[in-house]
Amino acid sequence: MTNPTELLRSRYGEIPFNPQIEWNDSLTALLSHRSIRSYLSDSLPPGTLELLIAAAQSASTSSNLQTWSVVAVEDEQRKEELSKLAGNQAHVKQVPLFLVWLADLARLSYVADSRGISHDALEYLEMFAMATVDAALAAQNATVAAESLGLGTVYIGGIRNRPQEVAEILNLPSSVYAVFGLCVGYPNPEVEAAIKPRLPQSDVLHRETYKLAEQEEAIAHYNEIIKDFYTEQKMNIAGDWSEHSSQRIATVESLRGRDRLREALNNLGFKLL
């Protein structure tokens, strides 16, 4: 799908606006994103991983500190172990390449120690937030690059369900944690993946100041759009977006173990002062 109008209709369930700028391949790639959860077993061509990392390293990074790393996992047994820790998601072990993106403060600590310089600032929440943001920016660049090569992707937040066990499997040093995983591979053509509609721009785009109460009408409209999408895609999801989202935050159990994330991060070397 390359038609701008159809891409916008898929992304919003309707045509929200008519772009007055010249369309290009980058916009097509970005608006065509969809999560892929079924993959072929085909290996990726040599050099693909390195090209994805080059794209990732081209992302912005705060103060050029580059507080992220990534572990590329191709070993079948290790993928299966990570799949179990992430909630038994089958595509993690099915995909040929699983990338685990890391917030990494260990490298800065190592560099400072080698120069005989203290690194007290690494103990503060700001540095943890910086490293997490750096990892997310890098991963998104890699995702866009992968999709431009005809590959499919899906993020795996479940990798945070049991962060200490993940750290052990990946041999992570102190002050490094897995932010999320990313499946990368060729989509199974027999399993169609649709573009999922997002909230109306009036819900997420605020001009000058934030407005919460004014979102109510747009959310109600989106609830109808997403219900139609669930029905069309034969997805077994009860209710609408508001119902589904509310259920996901209703109880501590819905966090699937991530309610203990602070304790796990402390154990992994992050003081979060």
C-alpha positions in Angstrom: 0.0 0.0 0.0 1.6 3.3 -1.2 -1.4 5.6 -1.7 -1.2 8.3 0.9 -5.0 8.5 1.3 -5.3 4.8 1.9 -2.4 4.8 4.4 -4.0 7.6 6.4 -7.4 5.9 6.3 -5.8 2.7 7.6 -3.9 4.5 10.4 -6.9 6.5 11.6 -9.9 4.4 10.3 -10.8 7.5 8.3 -9.1 10.3 6.4 -8.4 12.9 9.0 -6.7 15.4 6.7 -5.3 15.9 3.2 -1.6 16.4 3.3 -0.5 19.4 1.2 3.1 18.4 1.0 4.8 16.1 -1.5 4.7 12.5 -0.5 7.8 10.4 -0.3 9.0 6.9 0.4 10.0 7.7 4.0 6.4 8.7 4.8 5.1 5.6 3.2 7.4 3.4 5.2 6.5 5.1 8.5 2.8 5.1 8.0 2.9 1.4 6.8 4.2 0.1 10.1 2.4 -2.9 11.6 3.4 -5.4 14.2 4.4 -8.8 12.8 3.9 -11.9 15.0 4.4 -14.7 12.4 7.7 -15.1 10.6 9.4 -17.3 8.0 12.4 -19.2 9.2 14.6 -17.7 6.5 17.9 -16.3 7.7 18.7 -12.6 7.1 21.3 -11.8 4.4 24.9 -11.2 5.7 25.4 -7.6 6.8 21.8 -7.0 7.6 22.3 -6.9 11.4 25.3 -4.6 11.0 23.3 -2.3 8.8 20.4 -2.1 11.3 22.9 -1.2 14.0 24.4 1.5 11.8 20.9 2.9 11.5 20.4 2.6 15.3 23.7 4.5 15.9 22.5 7.3 13.6 19.7 8.1 16.1 20.0 11.1 18.4 21.7 10.4 21.8 21.8 12.8 24.7 25.1 14.6 25.0 26.6 11.9 22.8 26.9 9.7 25.8 25.4 6.8 23.8 24.0 5.1 26.9 22.6 2.1 25.1 23.7 -1.3 23.8 21.9 -4.2 22.1 22.4 -8.0 22.3 21.6 -9.9 19.1 20.2 -13.3 19.9 20.1 -16.0 17.2 20.8 -19.1 19.3 17.6 -21.2 19.3 17.9 -22.3 23.0 18.5 -18.7 24.2 15.6 -17.4 22.2 13.4 -20.1 23.7 14.5 -19.1 27.2 13.8 -15.4 26.5 10.4 -16.3 25.0 9.4 -18.0 28.2 10.5 -15.1 30.3 8.6 -12.7 28.1 5.3 -14.5 28.6 5.7 -17.5 26.3 5.4 -15.4 23.1 6.0 -17.9 20.3 7.3 -15.4 17.8 10.4 -14.7 20.0 11.7 -18.2 19.4 10.3 -18.3 15.8 12.0 -15.2 14.5 15.6 -15.6 13.1 16.9 -12.5 14.9 15.8 -11.2 18.3 17.4 -7.9 19.4 17.4 -7.1 23.1 17.8 -3.3 23.6 19.6 -2.2 26.7 19.9 0.9 28.9 23.6 0.8 29.5 25.4 2.8 32.2 28.1 0.2 32.7 30.2 1.5 29.8 30.3 5.1 31.2 31.2 3.7 34.6 34.0 1.7 33.1 35.4 4.7 31.1 35.3 6.9 34.2 37.1 4.3 36.3 39.8 4.0 33.6 40.4 7.8 33.9 40.3 7.8 37.7 37.1 10.0 37.6 34.2 9.5 39.9 30.7 8.7 38.4 28.3 9.7 41.2 25.8 11.1 38.7 25.1 7.6 37.3 23.2 6.7 40.5 20.5 9.2 39.8 17.1 8.7 38.1 18.0 11.2 35.3 20.8 9.0 34.0 18.5 5.9 34.1 15.8 7.9 32.1 18.4 9.1 29.6 19.7 5.6 29.0 16.1 4.3 28.5 15.3 7.0 26.0 18.5 6.5 24.2 17.7 2.8 23.8 14.2 3.6 22.5 15.4 6.1 19.9 18.1 3.7 18.7 15.6 0.8 18.4 13.1 2.8 16.5 15.7 3.8 13.9 16.6 0.1 13.5 12.9 -0.8 13.2 12.4 1.7 10.4 15.5 0.5 8.7 14.4 -3.2 9.0 11.0 -2.4 7.5 12.6 -0.5 4.6 14.4 -3.8 3.8 11.1 -5.7 3.6 11.5 -7.2 7.1 8.8 -7.3 9.8 9.2 -6.3 13.4 7.4 -6.4 16.7 8.5 -4.9 20.1 8.5 -7.2 23.1 7.8 -5.3 26.3 7.4 -8.6 28.1 11.2 -8.8 28.3 10.7 -6.6 31.5 8.6 -9.2 33.2 11.6 -10.9 34.8 14.6 -8.5 34.2 17.0 -10.3 36.6 16.6 -13.6 34.8 17.0 -11.9 31.4 20.2 -10.2 32.7 21.5 -13.6 33.7 20.8 -15.2 30.4 22.5 -12.3 28.5 25.4 -12.0 31.0 24.6 -8.3 31.6 26.9 -6.5 34.0 25.8 -4.2 36.8 24.0 -1.0 35.7 22.6 -2.6 32.5 19.0 -3.7 32.0 16.9 -4.9 29.1 14.4 -2.2 28.1 12.5 -4.4 25.5 13.1 -6.9 22.8 12.6 -6.6 19.1 11.7 -9.5 16.7 13.2 -9.1 13.2 12.5 -11.4 10.3 10.6 -11.9 7.1 6.8 -11.8 7.6 4.9 -15.0 6.9 2.8 -14.1 3.8 0.1 -16.5 4.9 -0.7 -14.5 8.0 -1.9 -11.0 7.1 -1.1 -8.2 9.5 -3.2 -5.0 9.3 -2.3 -1.5 10.1 -3.9 -0.8 13.5 -5.8 2.5 13.8 -4.5 5.0 16.3 -6.2 7.7 18.4 -7.3 10.8 16.6 -4.7 13.5 16.4 -7.0 15.7 18.5 -6.3 13.4 21.4 -2.5 13.5 21.1 -1.7 16.8 19.4 -2.1 19.8 21.7 -1.5 23.3 20.5 0.1 25.6 23.0 -1.3 23.9 26.1 -2.5 20.5 27.1 -6.3 19.8 27.2 -7.6 16.7 28.8 -11.4 17.1 29.0 -11.7 18.1 25.4 -10.4 14.6 24.4 -13.7 12.9 25.5 -15.5 13.2 22.1 -12.5 12.0 20.1 -11.9 9.0 22.4 -15.6 8.0 22.0 -15.2 8.2 18.2 -12.0 6.1 18.3 -13.7 3.5 20.4 -16.1 2.9 17.5 -13.3 2.8 15.0 -11.3 0.3 17.0 -14.3 -1.9 17.6 -14.9 -2.1 13.9 -11.2 -2.9 13.4 -11.3 -5.8 16.0 -14.4 -7.2 14.2 -12.9 -6.9 10.7 -9.7 -8.6 11.8 -11.6 -11.3 13.7 -9.7 -10.3 16.9 -11.0 -11.8 20.1 -10.9 -8.6 22.1 -13.9 -7.7 24.2 -15.2 -4.1 24.3 -13.5 -1.0 22.9 -10.2 0.8 23.4 -11.3 2.5 26.6 -12.5 -0.8 28.1 -9.4 -2.8 27.0 -7.0 -0.1 28.2 -8.7 0.4 31.5 -8.6 -3.4 32.2 -4.8 -3.3 31.5 -4.3 -0.8 34.3 -7.0 -2.0 36.7 -4.9 -4.2 39.0 -1.3 -4.8 39.9 -1.5 -8.3 38.5 -2.0 -6.7 35.0 1.6 -5.5 35.2 2.7 -9.2 34.9 5.5 -9.0 37.4 6.7 -5.5 36.4 5.3 -4.1 39.6 8.6 -5.3 41.1 10.7 -3.5 38.5 12.2 -0.9 40.9 13.4 -3.7 43.2 14.9 -5.6 40.2 16.6 -2.5 38.9 18.1 -1.8 42.3 19.4 -5.4 42.3 20.9 -4.8 38.8 22.9 -1.8 40.0 20.5 1.1 39.4 20.1 3.2 42.6 17.6 5.6 41.0 18.3 8.4 43.5 
